[in-house]
Amino acid sequence: MLSTALFTGLLLGLFMAISVGPTLFAVLKYSVNHSYKAGLAFVLGVSISDILFVTVANMASPWLEWLHQYERTMKYGFSALLLGIGIYGLVKKFKPVRPTARVLNISSSLYAKIFFSGFLMNTFNPALILQWIAVATAMARELPLYRIVFFSSCLGLVLGIDVLKVFLADIIRRRLTLRRTMYLNRISALFIFGFGVAILALAIFNIELKAPDMKKKKPQTAYHHFQSIPFGNHYKSLVSLPPHV
């Protein structure tokens, strides 16, 4: 059902949007040090990169569907990767550099550079590449409308929250202390670790998640039900015999 695609897409988008990483601090830096326009330019570059990833992944869906024969092996690989990233995020010492409130002048010609910096930072993020490959592979067998709703809701929520970060950048900067940033990173790493455990469980028990069938079954009348039972079929064969003379 489309409601399932909408819910799962929003869930993935929420996870991506609240993750603490270099993109968040870049948004805060450009929004606080320059202006909200610079922050929006950076966010737009990130969003275009995400749209490009999704478009390429869906165009390659026939090839990704071929990968389903190695689905169990890929689950083990992705779970190992997510578990490794999660453990690393939980044990590493994180000391971010908070953006200052020092406002810098920016010319209109630099907005394009900020846009491309967001595009390139997002495009060459290896974790994001692997994430989109995993999602696109899981969605390769779904109907086009299901994939459109799923990816549109996901990307729409990510873009909306990123734009909200731009306008709340100064508030976020003041409230995002080093300790709170460390806790947010630990929570993000814990979520990633949890996804890794879930995928590992699916691989071990050979569980395959499928979207609900979008084709509605027609209600069965009493006549069709009668015809479907063996006695009904036998009765149908009897009445089709020629009458006795």
ZIPE-V475492 format. One record per helix or strand of 3 or more residues. SS is the DSSP state (2 for helix, 1 for strand). FROM is the first residue (numbers start at 1). TO is the last residue. If there is no record, write none. Layout:
ss = <SS,SS>
from = <FROM,FROM>
to = <TO,TO>
This chain:
ss = <2,2,2,2,2,2,2,2,2,2,2>
from = <2,22,36,61,110,126,144,169,178,222,230>
to = <18,33,59,91,123,138,167,175,204,228,239>
